[in-house]
């Protein structure tokens, strides 16, 4: 069987807010391209707001998607999420996909994962079955540190370094007039990708290599040592690093040592002293995740690597070799990291519980059966899930899409759930909080007033049609 080609999928979302557990995607843009950035297919779709989601005024003043506030937007959130999931699966039939976002590993991807999960769909399709995922925000940290002559970094209104997508686009001669629209932001990413691949091909190569766990491991192990280039609070930082341990409770997390710290001195430290150095700002050890884009590059991918270093490559290589040879120290660090891990209580709400555990094989099969069944049969199947999370989510889907198929008691439970989200205080935005936020936005600008009035009408309608 011939090996599949690689294609890129550039993804962006617009949402009701910034809370990844309780906000909702209202627009998805997705562009499928070849490795040469030739456009193959595209998605650009909006949907209605779910009845229990309160829109954050700040989000709407940014993206201006007031069309999603009224009933003229015919597509439901359920339909939108199913559509993007099935389309991505279809695209992956003929290509291995690299899903590319901008700051998506912290936001867009996490939202998409959760909303796939809400609708009993596989949340991990962007980095399973030979697909990968890559975050251009991380790539621009590398570019800012090591390729500033080839690719320009953005500047904000004060002239400081900016990694905002629109600022980066403008700095590299791309109009960002349509920024904060999901499809337009995808187009900005495509255009930036073309420039990067042309002017800094080694950086693009490392970026794509790092879209898989194996690729990131190969990067970390590929050289005498690697360079980590970060941008924190508008400042650039470069560290020579070498992997020296792994989180035994999370195999995706790798401990790397900042080689400016002499390993011979680190070996002498007591456990409590090592813990102080582990994963803290300015400490000797940093944590990188191999299941996400890392701002890490091999020495061979950049020209004149010694110009970025405060010690000679010979000395840093010696230090890396000391770590490589001290297996016992690596084991010690791995064990100490477990002690440093915080324990968190289990999530209170099903919306947050995506990472609580993977579904059983039985529940995976039941999800497939649920999706291909009639709505009438779905009402019977919803109680067949082993995991209570999926029973609750299945009931929510039916109540949302086909409330007439539920009993009076089930519909009453759903109404109480909506009222809880709209009127009570919790980790979500409620109506009272949204109204207070809206009152703080004040402007005579006509577009601003149009958005404010649309939000005010939507919030008032939610309040009228639901009872506390």
C-alpha positions as CSV (number, residue, x, y, z in Angstrom):
1,X,0.0,0.0,0.0
2,X,1.6,3.4,-1.0
3,X,2.5,5.8,1.7
4,X,0.2,8.8,2.0
5,X,1.2,12.3,1.1
6,X,1.4,14.9,3.8
7,X,-1.1,17.8,3.7
8,X,-1.5,20.8,5.9
9,X,-4.8,21.8,7.7
10,X,-4.8,25.4,8.9
11,X,-7.5,25.8,11.7
12,X,-8.9,28.7,13.6
13,X,-12.0,29.4,15.7
14,X,-14.0,32.3,17.0
15,X,-15.8,31.7,20.3
16,X,-18.2,33.1,22.9
17,X,-15.3,33.6,25.3
18,X,-11.9,32.5,26.6
19,X,-12.9,29.8,29.1
20,X,-11.9,26.6,27.4
21,X,-14.3,24.5,29.5
22,X,-17.4,26.6,29.3
23,X,-17.1,28.7,26.2
24,X,-18.4,27.6,22.8
25,X,-17.1,27.7,19.3
26,X,-19.3,29.8,17.0
27,X,-17.2,29.9,13.9
28,X,-14.6,27.5,12.4
29,X,-12.3,28.2,9.6
30,X,-10.2,25.3,8.1
31,X,-8.1,25.3,5.0
32,X,-6.6,22.0,3.5
33,X,-3.5,22.6,1.5
34,X,-0.7,20.6,-0.1
35,X,2.9,20.8,1.2
36,X,3.4,23.6,-1.3
37,X,0.4,25.5,0.1
38,X,-1.9,24.9,-2.9
39,X,-5.4,25.1,-1.5
40,X,-7.4,21.8,-1.8
41,X,-10.5,22.4,0.3
42,X,-11.9,24.8,2.8
43,X,-14.5,25.1,5.6
44,X,-16.0,28.4,6.8
45,X,-19.1,28.0,8.9
46,X,-20.9,29.6,11.8
47,X,-23.5,28.3,14.3
48,X,-26.0,29.3,16.9
49,X,-25.1,29.8,20.5
50,X,-26.1,26.9,22.8
51,X,-29.0,27.8,25.1
52,X,-26.9,27.5,28.3
53,X,-23.9,29.5,27.0
54,X,-23.7,33.3,27.9
55,X,-21.6,35.2,25.4
56,X,-18.7,37.3,26.8
57,X,-19.0,40.9,25.5
58,X,-15.2,41.1,25.2
59,X,-15.2,38.3,22.7
60,X,-17.9,39.8,20.5
61,X,-16.3,43.3,20.5
62,X,-13.2,41.5,19.1
63,X,-14.6,39.2,16.4
64,X,-18.0,41.0,15.8
65,X,-19.9,37.8,15.0
66,X,-23.3,39.1,16.1
67,X,-24.9,37.0,13.3
68,X,-24.5,34.0,15.7
69,X,-26.7,35.8,18.3
70,X,-30.0,35.5,16.4
71,X,-32.1,32.8,14.9
72,X,-31.1,33.6,11.3
73,X,-28.0,31.5,11.9
74,X,-29.6,28.1,11.0
75,X,-26.8,25.7,11.9
76,X,-26.7,24.3,15.4
77,X,-23.5,23.8,17.3
78,X,-24.0,20.0,17.2
79,X,-24.2,20.2,13.4
80,X,-21.1,22.4,13.1
81,X,-18.9,20.2,15.3
82,X,-20.1,17.0,13.6
83,X,-19.3,18.6,10.2
84,X,-15.8,19.6,11.1
85,X,-15.1,16.2,12.6
86,X,-16.3,14.2,9.6
87,X,-14.6,16.5,7.1
88,X,-11.2,16.2,8.8
89,X,-11.7,12.4,8.8
90,X,-12.5,12.5,5.1
91,X,-9.4,14.7,4.4
92,X,-7.2,12.2,6.3
93,X,-8.4,9.3,4.0
94,X,-6.0,10.5,1.3
95,X,-3.3,12.3,3.3
96,X,-1.5,12.3,6.6
97,X,-2.6,15.7,8.0
98,X,-0.6,18.2,10.0
99,X,-3.1,20.4,11.8
100,X,-1.7,23.9,12.1
101,X,-3.1,26.6,14.5
102,X,-1.9,29.8,16.0
103,X,-1.7,29.5,19.8
104,X,-4.0,26.5,19.3
105,X,-2.3,24.2,21.7
106,X,-3.5,26.4,24.6
107,X,-6.8,27.5,23.2
108,X,-8.4,26.4,19.8
109,X,-7.3,22.7,20.0
110,X,-8.4,22.5,23.6
111,X,-11.8,23.9,22.8
112,X,-12.2,21.6,19.8
113,X,-11.2,18.6,21.8
114,X,-13.8,19.4,24.5
115,X,-16.6,20.0,22.0
116,X,-15.9,16.8,20.1
117,X,-16.0,15.1,23.5
118,X,-19.3,16.9,24.4
119,X,-20.8,15.2,21.3
120,X,-19.3,11.8,21.8
121,X,-16.8,12.2,19.0
122,X,-13.1,11.2,19.1
123,X,-11.4,14.3,20.5
124,X,-7.9,13.3,19.5
125,X,-8.1,13.1,15.7
126,X,-5.6,15.9,15.2
127,X,-2.7,13.8,16.6
128,X,-3.6,10.2,16.1
129,X,-3.7,7.8,13.0
130,X,-0.5,9.4,11.6
131,X,-1.9,12.9,11.9
132,X,0.1,15.6,13.7
133,X,-0.4,19.0,15.1
134,X,1.7,22.1,15.2
135,X,1.4,25.6,16.7
136,X,2.7,28.5,14.7
137,X,2.9,30.7,17.9
138,X,5.7,28.4,19.1
139,X,7.4,28.5,15.7
140,X,7.5,32.3,15.9
141,X,9.3,32.1,19.2
142,X,12.0,30.2,17.4
143,X,12.0,32.6,14.5
144,X,12.2,35.6,16.8
145,X,15.3,34.2,18.4
146,X,17.2,32.6,15.6
147,X,15.8,33.8,12.2
148,X,15.0,37.5,12.8
149,X,17.1,38.4,9.7
150,X,14.9,36.1,7.5
151,X,11.5,36.6,9.0
152,X,10.3,39.8,10.6
153,X,8.7,39.7,14.0
154,X,5.7,41.9,14.8
155,X,5.7,45.2,16.7
156,X,2.9,46.5,18.9
157,X,1.7,50.1,19.0
158,X,4.6,50.9,21.5
159,X,7.2,49.4,19.2
160,X,7.7,46.3,21.4
161,X,8.1,42.8,20.2
162,X,4.7,41.3,19.4
163,X,3.7,37.8,18.5
164,X,0.1,38.6,17.6
165,X,-0.9,36.9,14.4
166,X,-2.1,40.2,12.8
167,X,1.1,42.0,13.8
168,X,3.3,39.3,12.4
169,X,1.3,39.3,9.1
170,X,1.6,43.1,8.7
171,X,5.3,43.0,9.5
172,X,5.8,40.5,6.7
173,X,3.8,42.4,4.1
174,X,0.5,40.6,4.5
175,X,-2.7,42.6,5.0
176,X,-4.4,41.7,8.3
177,X,-7.5,43.8,7.6
178,X,-9.8,40.7,8.1
179,X,-8.1,39.5,11.3
180,X,-10.4,38.0,14.0
181,X,-12.4,36.1,11.4
182,X,-11.6,32.4,11.6
183,X,-11.2,31.8,7.9
184,X,-9.2,35.1,7.4
185,X,-6.9,34.1,10.2
186,X,-6.3,30.7,8.5
187,X,-5.4,32.6,5.3
188,X,-2.9,34.7,7.3
189,X,-1.3,31.5,8.6
190,X,-1.1,30.0,5.0
191,X,0.5,33.2,3.7
192,X,3.0,33.3,6.6
193,X,3.7,29.6,6.1
194,X,4.7,30.3,2.4
195,X,7.1,33.0,3.5
196,X,8.7,31.0,6.3
197,X,9.2,27.9,4.1
198,X,10.8,30.1,1.4
199,X,13.0,32.3,3.6
200,X,13.7,30.0,6.6
201,X,13.2,26.4,5.2
202,X,15.1,24.8,8.1
203,X,12.8,26.4,10.6
204,X,9.7,25.2,8.7
205,X,11.2,21.7,8.5
206,X,11.8,21.5,12.3
207,X,8.3,22.9,12.8
208,X,6.7,20.1,10.8
209,X,9.0,17.5,12.3
210,X,7.8,18.6,15.7
211,X,4.2,17.9,14.9
212,X,4.5,14.3,16.2
213,X,5.9,12.9,19.5
214,X,8.5,10.9,17.6
215,X,9.6,14.0,15.7
216,X,10.0,15.9,18.9
217,X,12.0,13.1,20.5
218,X,14.2,12.9,17.5
219,X,14.8,16.7,17.7
220,X,15.8,16.4,21.4
221,X,18.2,13.5,20.7
222,X,19.5,14.6,17.3
223,X,22.5,16.7,18.4
224,X,25.2,17.1,21.1
225,X,22.6,19.4,22.6
226,X,19.8,21.6,21.4
227,X,18.8,25.2,21.7
228,X,15.5,26.3,23.3
229,X,14.3,29.8,22.2
230,X,11.5,31.4,24.2
231,X,9.7,34.7,24.1
232,X,8.4,35.7,27.5
233,X,6.8,39.0,28.3
234,X,8.1,40.4,25.0
235,X,11.7,39.4,25.8
236,X,13.8,36.7,24.0
237,X,15.6,34.0,25.8
238,X,18.0,31.3,24.5
239,X,19.1,28.2,26.5
240,X,21.3,25.3,25.5
241,X,19.5,22.2,26.7
242,X,19.8,18.4,27.0
243,X,17.1,15.9,27.9
244,X,17.7,14.3,31.3
245,X,14.6,12.7,32.5
246,X,10.9,12.0,31.9
247,X,7.7,12.4,33.9
248,X,6.8,8.8,34.9
249,X,3.2,9.7,35.3
250,X,3.0,11.6,32.0
251,X,5.3,10.1,29.4
252,X,4.7,13.2,27.1
253,X,6.6,15.4,29.6
254,X,10.4,15.5,29.3
255,X,12.9,17.1,31.7
256,X,15.6,19.1,30.0
257,X,18.6,20.6,31.7
258,X,19.8,24.2,31.1
259,X,23.5,23.5,30.3
260,X,24.5,26.9,31.7
261,X,24.2,25.1,35.0
262,X,27.2,22.8,35.5
263,X,26.0,19.1,35.9
264,X,28.9,18.4,38.2
265,X,27.4,20.8,40.7
266,X,23.9,19.6,40.1
267,X,24.9,16.0,40.8
268,X,25.9,17.1,44.3
269,X,22.6,18.7,45.3
270,X,20.3,17.1,47.8
271,X,16.7,16.1,46.8
272,X,15.1,19.2,48.2
273,X,17.6,21.4,46.4
274,X,17.0,19.7,43.1
275,X,13.2,20.2,43.6
276,X,13.8,23.9,43.9
277,X,15.5,23.8,40.5
278,X,12.8,21.6,38.8
279,X,10.4,23.4,36.5
280,X,10.7,26.8,38.1
281,X,11.4,30.1,36.4
282,X,15.2,30.5,36.3
283,X,15.8,26.9,37.5
284,X,18.3,24.4,36.1
285,X,15.5,22.1,34.7
286,X,12.7,22.9,32.4
287,X,9.8,20.8,31.2
288,X,8.8,20.4,27.5
289,X,5.9,18.4,26.1
290,X,6.6,16.2,23.2
291,X,3.0,15.9,22.2
292,X,3.0,19.7,21.4
293,X,5.1,22.1,19.4
294,X,8.3,22.9,21.3
295,X,10.4,26.0,20.8
296,X,13.5,23.8,20.4
297,X,15.9,23.4,17.5
298,X,19.0,21.4,16.8
299,X,22.3,23.3,16.4
300,X,22.5,22.2,12.8
301,X,19.3,24.0,11.8
302,X,20.7,27.4,12.5
303,X,23.8,29.3,11.2
304,X,26.5,30.3,13.6
305,X,25.0,28.7,16.7
306,X,27.9,29.8,18.8
307,X,26.7,33.4,18.4
308,X,23.7,32.6,20.6
309,X,25.7,31.0,23.4
310,X,27.6,32.3,26.4
311,X,29.8,29.2,26.6
312,X,31.7,27.3,24.0
313,X,30.0,24.5,22.1
314,X,32.9,22.2,23.3
315,X,32.1,22.9,27.0
316,X,28.4,22.6,26.5
317,X,28.9,19.3,24.7
318,X,31.0,18.1,27.6
319,X,28.2,19.0,30.0
320,X,25.6,17.2,27.9
321,X,27.7,14.1,27.9
322,X,27.9,14.1,31.7
323,X,24.1,14.1,31.8
324,X,23.9,11.4,29.1
325,X,26.2,9.1,31.0
326,X,24.5,9.6,34.4
327,X,21.5,7.4,34.1
328,X,21.0,7.3,37.9
329,X,20.6,11.1,38.0
330,X,18.0,10.9,35.3
331,X,16.0,8.4,37.3
332,X,16.4,10.5,40.4
333,X,15.0,13.6,38.6
334,X,12.1,11.6,37.2
335,X,11.1,10.4,40.6
336,X,11.4,13.8,42.1
337,X,9.2,15.3,39.5
338,X,6.3,13.0,40.6
339,X,6.8,14.4,44.2
340,X,6.5,17.9,42.8
341,X,3.3,17.2,40.9
342,X,0.2,18.8,42.4
343,X,-2.9,16.7,42.9
344,X,-6.2,18.2,41.8
345,X,-9.7,17.2,42.8
346,X,-11.7,15.5,40.1
347,X,-13.6,17.9,37.9
348,X,-17.1,18.9,39.3
349,X,-18.8,19.3,35.9
350,X,-18.9,16.9,33.0
351,X,-17.9,19.8,30.6
352,X,-14.4,19.8,32.3
353,X,-13.9,16.0,32.5
354,X,-12.4,15.2,29.1
355,X,-9.1,14.1,30.6
356,X,-10.4,12.3,33.5
357,X,-10.0,8.9,31.7
358,X,-10.2,7.5,28.2
359,X,-13.4,5.7,27.1
360,X,-13.6,2.0,27.4
361,X,-13.6,-0.1,24.2
362,X,-17.3,-0.8,24.9
363,X,-18.1,2.8,25.2
364,X,-16.2,3.6,22.0
365,X,-18.4,1.1,20.2
366,X,-21.5,2.5,21.8
367,X,-20.6,6.0,20.6
368,X,-20.4,4.7,17.1
369,X,-23.8,3.0,17.4
370,X,-25.3,6.1,19.0
371,X,-24.2,8.3,16.0
372,X,-25.6,6.0,13.3
373,X,-28.9,5.3,15.1
374,X,-32.2,7.1,14.6
375,X,-33.1,9.8,17.2
376,X,-35.8,7.4,18.5
377,X,-33.2,4.7,19.1
378,X,-30.7,7.2,20.6
379,X,-33.1,7.8,23.5
380,X,-32.9,4.1,24.3
381,X,-29.1,3.9,23.8
382,X,-28.2,6.8,26.0
383,X,-28.4,4.7,29.2
384,X,-26.2,2.0,27.7
385,X,-22.9,3.8,28.3
386,X,-20.7,2.4,31.1
387,X,-19.3,5.8,31.9
388,X,-21.6,8.3,33.5
389,X,-20.0,11.2,31.6
390,X,-21.2,9.8,28.3
391,X,-24.7,9.1,29.6
392,X,-25.0,12.7,30.7
393,X,-23.6,14.0,27.5
394,X,-25.9,11.7,25.4
395,X,-28.9,13.0,27.3
396,X,-27.8,16.6,26.7
397,X,-27.5,16.0,23.0
398,X,-31.1,14.6,22.7
399,X,-32.5,17.4,24.9
400,X,-30.8,19.9,22.7
401,X,-31.8,18.4,19.3
402,X,-35.0,16.4,19.9
403,X,-36.6,17.5,23.2
404,X,-39.9,16.1,22.1
405,X,-38.5,12.5,22.5
406,X,-37.7,13.0,26.2
407,X,-40.0,12.6,29.1
408,X,-41.4,15.6,31.0
409,X,-39.0,14.9,33.9
410,X,-36.0,14.7,31.5
411,X,-36.9,18.0,29.9
412,X,-37.4,19.6,33.3
413,X,-33.9,18.4,34.3
414,X,-32.6,20.0,31.1
415,X,-34.4,23.3,31.9
416,X,-32.9,23.3,35.4
417,X,-29.4,22.7,33.9
418,X,-29.9,25.7,31.6
419,X,-31.1,27.9,34.4
420,X,-28.1,26.9,36.6
421,X,-25.7,28.0,33.8
422,X,-27.6,31.3,33.1
423,X,-28.4,32.5,36.6
424,X,-26.1,30.9,39.2
425,X,-22.5,31.7,40.0
426,X,-20.0,29.0,38.9
427,X,-16.8,28.6,36.8
428,X,-18.8,29.8,33.8
429,X,-20.0,33.3,32.8
430,X,-23.6,33.9,33.9
431,X,-26.1,36.5,32.7
432,X,-25.6,38.9,35.6
433,X,-21.8,38.9,35.0
434,X,-22.2,39.4,31.3
435,X,-24.6,42.3,31.7
436,X,-22.1,44.0,34.1
437,X,-19.3,43.5,31.6
438,X,-21.5,44.9,28.8
439,X,-22.3,48.1,30.7
440,X,-18.5,48.9,30.9
441,X,-18.2,49.1,27.1
442,X,-18.9,52.6,26.1
443,X,-18.4,54.2,22.7
444,X,-20.1,56.4,20.1
445,X,-18.7,54.3,17.3
446,X,-21.6,53.0,15.2
447,X,-20.2,49.5,14.8
448,X,-19.5,49.3,18.5
449,X,-23.1,50.4,19.3
450,X,-24.5,47.8,16.9
451,X,-22.6,45.0,18.7
452,X,-23.6,46.4,22.1
453,X,-27.3,46.5,21.1
454,X,-27.2,43.0,19.7
455,X,-25.6,41.6,22.8
456,X,-28.0,43.5,25.0
457,X,-31.0,42.1,23.1
458,X,-29.6,38.6,23.3
459,X,-29.0,38.7,27.0
460,X,-32.4,40.2,27.7
461,X,-34.1,37.5,25.6
462,X,-32.2,34.8,27.5
463,X,-33.4,36.3,30.8
464,X,-37.0,36.5,29.6
465,X,-37.3,33.0,28.1
466,X,-35.7,31.3,31.1
467,X,-36.8,31.4,34.7
468,X,-34.4,31.3,37.7
